[in-house]
Amino acid sequence: MVTFPFELRYRLAYDGKLLAGVARVCNDSVLGFYRRTMRDHHGVVGKSGAVTIVQRANADLRLNPHLHAIVLDGVFAPASGGELVFHPLPALCTSDLADLLQVIRVRVLRFLERRGVMECVDQPELTLLDDGFAEREPALAALASASVSGQLPAGPELRQRPPLSLRGELGVEVTAPLAVTELGFSLHAATTARADDVRGREALVRYALRPPLAQERLHRLPDGLVRIEFKRPFRDGTVAVDLDPLSLLCRLAALVPPPRCHLVHYAGVLGAASKWRALVVPPLPQQPEQDSC
């Protein structure tokens, strides 16, 4: 999973082409890591693949475009007989993720600079250039900005916290095994599924494609507010947020993707243009013939 700084979420939320370009940069960085690692350390020259799903919301329904990538943990390489053989990566460590996150961060910022979205990417603060969207679509711009920050009309939210909560130290880059963060970017790769684990692979795909909200976690309170319960507490201990109905509707409206904005992207050997796709993607099972009657 790859997340982006708050400063970028507003622009990525409504610019579908820009978000698709950022997703492409992230995919190229991840697949390049597998290609180089398997070539330089294991002597295997091949290609990997990924399916990337764009999720647009946090657990509290604030606008947060981020990427869930299901990546082949290794590369396909041609064998002597002409068929393709999969070579798994023996191990993935947190230091690998730290290096990869730095590559993703630099490449994404350089991409945004080339697209004229921002300038001076070497500065500690991100400054976005005005693209005129607020003048063309003032209502959508205000809605997206409010949904990212949790301000009116998509807030304010009343956070529900337990009496005591533990807070992490500032400036920590390694947040957990196979989870790193740097300057607003984060990369998480601790969720895996074995090739022979059918249920695990299905659960991984279902997780990446899940809707932004589970209905059983949405409750109408006696005072007219709406409570969104979280499956897991936030880092600051928040376990739920309370919103007035209008704020909830504003957040839901902001989650609708722009027109012609694809939320699923295929890359590497799984891409539609890959010559190896037909060799690595199994055919669909034949449907049983049904009686015409």
N, C-alpha and C positions, 0 to 999 in steps of 0.2 A: 504494500500500500504506500502511495506517495501523496503527501499533503503539501500545501503551498502556503506562503505567508498571507496574513490578513490583507496586506496591501494589494495583493494580486487577485484575491477571490472575487471582488466586485467586477473587475474587467473580464475575468475568465467566465463568469457566470452568464453573461449575456452575449459574449462574442464566441459563437460556436466554432468558427474557423480558427480562431486563435487557440481555443482549448484543444482542438484537434491537432494543431501544430505542436503544442506543448506535450500532448500525449505521445505524439510521434517521436519527439526528442527523448522523452523518458524511455519509450520502448527501445529506441536505438541504443541508448546508453546501457540498458540492462542486457540486451542481447549481445552488445559488443563486449560487455564484461564476460559473459559465458564463452564467447568465441575466443577472446584473448586468453582467458584462464585455461581453457581446455587445450589450446594450441601451445602456450608457453610452458605450462607446468605438467601437462599430461601427453603432449605430442599428438593430439587429435585435432584435425582440421575439419570443422563442421559448422552447422548452423543450429540455432535454437529457435524457439517460437513462443508466442504469448498471445493471450486473449485479454484485452484490457477493457474494463467496465468503468464508466464515469458515474460516480455517485455525487449527488449535488447537495446533500444535507448532512448536518451533524445529528446527533441523537436528540437534540432539542429543537430540530427543524430549522436551525439557522442555516443560511446559505453558505455552503462550503464545498465547492467543486474539488474533488480529489479522485484519485485513480486506484482501482483495485485490479491488479494484474495477476492472472494465473499463468505462470511461466513454467515452461519445461525445464526441469532442473538438470540440464545437461545439453548435449548437442547430438544431432543426427549427422552421421558421416557415411559416405559410400564405402561399401566393402568390395572385396575383390570380385565377387560375383555380380556386382552392379546394384544389389539391393542396399537399402539404407539400414544402418545399425545405430541404435541409440546408446550413447556413452554418458552415463550419469556423472555429475560432479561429485567427487568423493565426499567433500565437506564444504560447508559454507560457514564462515566465522564472522563475528561482529566487526572485526577490522576490515574485512572485505566490504561490508555494508557501509562503513564509514567512508571508505575511499569512493565507493560508487555514489553515495549521496553527494559528495563534493563534485563529482563529475556531473551529476544531474543538475545540481544547483547552478554551476557555472554555465552549462550549456543552455539551460532554460533562460537564464538572465541574458545571455548573449543573443539567444533567439528573439527575446522580447525587444532587445535593443535594435536588432536588425529590422524588426517589424515596426519600429517607431513607436512602441508602446511606452518605453522608458529610456532614460539616458543616464550616464554616469553610474554604471552598474558596479563600479569598484568602490562606490561610497557605501558607508554602513546603512544608510537609509534609502529605501526604495521610493523614487519619485516618478509617478506615472504622468505621461503627457496627456493633455486633453484631446479626446477624439471627437468631441461634439455630440456624443450620445445623449448627454443630459439635456442638450437643447433640442435634439430631434425627438426624444422620447422621455420627457421629464418625469412622467408618472412611473415608468418602468425603472428609470435610473434611481429615483428616490426609493422605490420599493426594494430594489436589489441592494442598495447601500444600507437601508434600514435592516434588511434581513441578515446581512453579514454581521452587522454590529449589535443587533438586538435592540435597536432604538425604535422610536415611533416612526411609522405606524405598525411596525412588526414587533413591538415591545412596549414598555419594558416588561421584563420577566421577573417573577418572584421566585428566587431559587430556594429549594427545600434541601437543607443540609442537616446531617446528624449533629448532635451537640459537640462532638469532638471530631476533628479530621487531621490527618497528617499531610503535610505539604512537602514537596520535593525541593531540593536545593536548586537555586538559580544557576544557570550556566552549565548544567550537566548535559553532555552530548550523548552519552550512552544511557538510554532510559531503561533498557531491559535487554536480555539476550536477543540478538538479531533485531534490535530496534534502536535507531539513532536519530538525532535531530540536530539541525544546524541552521541558525539565522532564519527561523520560520519554516524551513523545509524539514520534512521528516520522512523516514523510510522504515518500513516494518516488513520483516520477512520470516516471522516465526511460525506462521501457519502453513503447514505442509500436508500432503496426502501422498501415500505410496501408490505406485502404479497398479499394484494388485489389490488396493483398498477401494472397492467400488463405492461403498457407502461414504468413505472419507472424501473421495473425489466429488461425489454428488453433493455432499454437505458444503464443500469448498465453493462449488459453483453456485449453489443456492445462497450462500452467504454473500458472494460478490454481487449477485443479482437481486438481493432482497429489496423490498420497498422501503421508503424512508421511515415508515412508522408502522408498528404493530398495533392493531386495533385494541388489543387487550391492555395496552399500556396507556390508553387515552381515557381520561375520566372527567365527567362533568361534576363539578363541586357544587355544594349547596349555595355558595355565595355567587354563583354565575360564572366563575372562572373555570378554565379547562386545565387539568393537570396532565403533564407528559412525564411518565415514569421512565427511568433509564434501566437498561438491562445491567449495566455496570456503572458504578459511581464515577464522576469526573475526578480529576486529580485533586481538585480543591475540596472534595467530599460531597459535591452536589449529587443528589440522587433523583431529583425531579425538578421541573419548573412549572409554574402556574402562569397562564396567559389569559387575557380576556379574549373572547371569541373573535373579535376583529383582528387582533394581532395574530392569532392562529391562522386565520384565513389569509392574511397578508403573507405570512411565511409560506403557506402552501402554494399560493399563487406564484411566489418568487421561485419555487422549485421547478416550475414548468420549463423545460429546456427551450431554447430558441428554435424557430422553424428550421427544418433540414439539418438539425444537429444530431449526429449519430452518437449514441451512448455506448456502443460496443465496437471495439477496434481489434482487428486481427493483424499480427505482425510476424515477421520471420517466416519459418516454414509453414505456419498456419495462415499466412496471408493469401488472399485470393490470387495474387500475381505470382506466387512462388511456384516454381517448376516441381518442387518436391512435395507440394501439398497433397496431391493425389496418392503419394507413396506413404505418407505418414498418417493421414486421416482415414480411419476405417470407414468402409461403406455403411450406409444405413441398413439396419436389419429389414429383411423383406416382411411386408405385412401379410398376414395369412389371408388367403382368398376367402371372400364372404359369399354366401349363397345369394344368388340374384333375387331369390324370393324374399 
